């Protein structure tokens, strides 16, 4: 038997394990619940939807974001705008993380280079955007 163990409140998958039926209650904490399945489901692609009458394994959806350009000037004035971000998403650039609350993220950079931007918000798939800053 395969158990997909998830957070009771959010539906975020915590782990998937193969286990004998007698052991399932030992492997699940009080903050967790589980769904029995024939396959492994992992948090990278799935979550457990808690909106219906029964919890349901669900594919994460892609974020519908737009980025107005992928190349900018490295002058701290040229701006790239990423729109359509989900509320309270996390935007990470070169190790620095920002919380976006107004669905828009604007970026200017002082130095030339490639800037990798990662956008994360449960229950969406993470999104990566690459911006090139030129001199």
C-alpha positions as CSV (number, residue, x, y, z in Angstrom):
1,X,0.0,0.0,0.0
2,X,1.2,3.5,-0.9
3,X,0.3,6.4,1.4
4,X,0.5,10.0,0.3
5,X,0.7,11.9,3.5
6,X,-0.4,15.5,3.5
7,X,-0.9,18.5,5.8
8,X,-4.6,18.5,7.0
9,X,-4.9,22.3,6.7
10,X,-3.2,23.1,3.4
11,X,-3.2,19.9,1.5
12,X,0.5,20.1,0.8
13,X,2.0,16.7,0.3
14,X,4.7,15.9,2.9
15,X,5.8,12.5,1.9
16,X,4.8,9.3,0.1
17,X,5.6,5.9,1.5
18,X,5.1,2.3,0.8
19,X,3.9,0.6,4.0
20,X,2.0,-2.4,5.3
21,X,-1.7,-1.7,6.3
22,X,-0.9,-2.4,10.0
23,X,1.7,0.4,10.1
24,X,-0.2,3.3,8.5
25,X,-1.5,4.9,11.7
26,X,2.1,4.9,13.2
27,X,3.5,6.8,10.2
28,X,1.0,9.7,10.3
29,X,1.2,12.5,12.9
30,X,-1.8,14.4,14.3
31,X,-1.3,17.3,11.9
32,X,-1.3,15.0,8.9
33,X,-3.7,12.9,7.0
34,X,-3.3,10.4,4.1
35,X,-4.7,9.1,0.9
36,X,-4.1,5.5,-0.2
37,X,-3.1,5.1,-3.8
38,X,-1.5,2.7,-6.3
39,X,1.3,5.2,-7.2
40,X,3.6,7.7,-5.6
41,X,2.5,11.3,-5.7
42,X,5.0,14.0,-4.7
43,X,4.8,17.6,-3.7
44,X,6.7,18.8,-6.8
45,X,3.7,18.1,-9.1
46,X,0.7,17.3,-6.9
47,X,-1.2,18.5,-3.8
48,X,-4.3,17.3,-2.1
49,X,-7.3,19.4,-2.8
50,X,-9.5,19.9,0.3
51,X,-12.3,21.8,-1.4
52,X,-14.7,19.0,-2.2
53,X,-16.4,16.5,0.1
54,X,-13.4,14.1,-0.1
55,X,-9.7,15.0,-0.3
56,X,-8.4,14.5,-3.8
57,X,-4.9,14.2,-5.3
58,X,-4.6,17.1,-7.8
59,X,-2.0,18.2,-10.3
60,X,-0.5,21.6,-9.5
61,X,-1.3,24.2,-12.2
62,X,1.1,26.6,-13.8
63,X,1.0,30.3,-12.8
64,X,-0.4,32.5,-15.5
65,X,2.2,35.3,-15.4
66,X,3.5,37.6,-18.0
67,X,6.9,39.2,-18.3
68,X,7.2,42.3,-20.5
69,X,10.8,41.7,-21.6
70,X,13.7,39.3,-21.0
71,X,16.5,41.7,-21.8
72,X,17.1,45.0,-19.9
73,X,19.8,47.6,-19.6
74,X,22.0,47.3,-16.5
75,X,21.5,50.9,-15.5
76,X,19.2,50.7,-12.5
77,X,16.6,52.5,-14.6
78,X,15.4,50.0,-17.2
79,X,12.5,48.0,-15.6
80,X,11.3,44.5,-16.3
81,X,7.7,43.9,-15.1
82,X,6.3,40.5,-14.1
83,X,2.5,40.6,-13.8
84,X,-0.3,38.2,-12.8
85,X,1.5,36.9,-9.8
86,X,-0.6,35.1,-7.1
87,X,-1.1,37.0,-3.8
88,X,1.6,36.5,-1.2
89,X,3.9,34.6,-3.6
90,X,7.6,34.4,-3.0
91,X,10.0,35.8,-5.6
92,X,13.6,34.8,-5.2
93,X,16.4,36.5,-7.2
94,X,20.0,35.4,-6.6
95,X,19.3,34.2,-3.1
96,X,17.2,37.2,-2.0
97,X,13.5,36.5,-1.4
98,X,10.6,39.0,-1.6
99,X,6.9,38.6,-0.8
100,X,4.7,40.1,-3.5
101,X,1.2,41.2,-2.4
102,X,0.0,43.3,-5.3
103,X,0.4,40.7,-8.2
104,X,3.2,42.7,-9.8
105,X,7.0,42.5,-9.4
106,X,9.3,45.1,-11.0
107,X,13.1,44.7,-11.3
108,X,16.0,47.0,-12.1
109,X,19.6,45.9,-11.9
110,X,22.9,47.8,-11.6
111,X,25.2,45.2,-13.2
112,X,25.2,43.2,-16.4
113,X,24.6,39.5,-16.2
114,X,22.0,36.7,-16.2
115,X,19.4,37.0,-13.4
116,X,17.4,33.9,-12.5
117,X,14.0,34.6,-10.9
118,X,12.0,31.9,-9.1
119,X,8.4,32.5,-8.2
120,X,6.7,30.1,-5.7
121,X,3.2,29.9,-4.3
122,X,1.4,26.8,-3.0
123,X,-0.5,25.1,-4.7
124,X,1.0,26.3,-8.0
125,X,4.0,24.9,-9.9
126,X,7.1,27.0,-9.3
127,X,7.9,29.3,-12.2
128,X,11.3,30.4,-13.4
129,X,12.1,33.5,-15.4
130,X,15.5,34.5,-16.7
131,X,16.4,38.1,-17.3
132,X,19.6,39.2,-19.1
133,X,21.0,42.6,-18.2
134,X,23.3,44.2,-20.7
135,X,25.6,47.1,-20.5
